[in-house]
């Protein structure tokens, strides 16, 4: 499959580079990411019947590509959660003021 561009986070871009036909960028606000495919670009220079385009792949392969993005977001969220728990810790119990006991 041929990606048109890939982005980590949302605008504005902190850094971008061109690698062949793909534009890679890392943006300032860490809220998700995306991969753009030339299927959606009306100015794309690819032949509409190119077998490497996402729309010309089987439904299983398209579902796998879409699911991979969702799974990457879930793994990232769990990683952040575990890092916070590890950093803050969960030792001890909830402290109860002496007047309540």
C-alpha positions as CSV (number, residue, x, y, z in Angstrom):
1,X,0.0,0.0,0.0
2,X,1.2,3.5,-0.8
3,X,0.9,6.1,1.9
4,X,0.8,9.7,0.8
5,X,1.8,11.2,4.2
6,X,2.2,10.2,7.8
7,X,1.8,12.4,10.8
8,X,2.3,12.0,14.5
9,X,0.1,14.4,16.5
10,X,-1.9,17.4,15.1
11,X,-0.8,20.7,13.6
12,X,1.3,22.8,13.8
13,X,4.3,20.8,12.5
14,X,7.5,20.9,14.5
15,X,9.4,18.9,11.9
16,X,8.7,17.5,8.5
17,X,10.7,15.6,5.9
18,X,10.1,14.1,2.5
19,X,11.1,10.5,2.0
20,X,10.4,9.4,-1.6
21,X,6.7,9.9,-2.3
22,X,5.8,10.1,1.5
23,X,5.9,13.2,3.7
24,X,6.7,12.4,7.3
25,X,5.9,15.0,10.0
26,X,6.1,15.3,13.8
27,X,3.8,18.0,15.2
28,X,3.6,19.9,18.4
29,X,0.3,18.9,19.9
30,X,0.4,15.2,21.0
31,X,-3.2,14.3,20.1
32,X,-3.2,11.3,17.8
33,X,-1.7,10.8,14.3
34,X,-2.8,9.8,10.9
35,X,-1.7,8.2,7.6
36,X,-3.1,9.7,4.4
37,X,-3.4,7.6,1.4
38,X,-3.4,8.9,-2.2
39,X,-6.8,7.2,-2.7
40,X,-8.4,10.3,-1.1
41,X,-6.2,12.9,-2.9
42,X,-7.8,14.2,-6.1
43,X,-4.4,15.5,-7.3
44,X,-2.8,12.1,-6.9
45,X,-0.5,11.0,-9.8
46,X,-1.1,7.3,-9.2
47,X,-3.1,5.2,-11.7
48,X,-6.6,4.6,-10.1
49,X,-6.2,0.9,-10.9
50,X,-2.8,0.6,-9.2
51,X,-3.0,-2.6,-7.1
52,X,-1.0,-0.9,-4.3
53,X,-3.7,1.6,-3.6
54,X,-5.7,0.9,-0.5
55,X,-9.1,1.0,-2.3
56,X,-7.8,-1.7,-4.7
57,X,-6.9,-4.1,-1.9
58,X,-9.2,-6.8,-0.5
59,X,-11.5,-6.0,2.4
60,X,-9.4,-8.0,4.8
61,X,-6.3,-6.1,4.0
62,X,-8.1,-2.7,4.3
63,X,-9.6,-3.8,7.7
64,X,-6.1,-4.8,8.9
65,X,-4.7,-1.4,7.9
66,X,-7.5,0.5,9.6
67,X,-7.3,-1.7,12.7
68,X,-3.6,-1.3,13.0
69,X,-4.1,2.5,13.5
70,X,-6.7,1.8,16.3
71,X,-4.4,-0.7,18.0
72,X,-1.5,1.7,17.9
73,X,-3.6,4.3,19.7
74,X,-4.6,1.7,22.3
75,X,-1.0,0.5,22.9
76,X,0.1,4.2,23.2
77,X,-2.6,4.9,25.7
78,X,-1.8,1.9,27.8
79,X,1.9,2.7,27.7
80,X,1.2,6.3,29.0
81,X,-1.1,4.9,31.7
82,X,1.5,2.3,32.9
83,X,4.2,5.0,32.9
84,X,2.1,7.2,35.1
85,X,1.2,4.4,37.5
86,X,4.9,3.4,37.7
87,X,6.0,7.0,38.1
88,X,3.5,7.9,40.8
89,X,3.2,4.5,42.4
90,X,0.4,2.8,44.1
91,X,2.1,2.0,47.4
92,X,0.4,2.1,50.8
93,X,-3.3,2.6,51.4
94,X,-5.5,5.6,51.4
95,X,-4.7,7.7,54.3
96,X,-7.7,8.4,56.6
97,X,-7.6,11.4,58.9
98,X,-7.4,10.5,62.6
99,X,-10.7,12.2,63.3
100,X,-12.6,9.7,61.1
101,X,-11.2,6.6,62.8
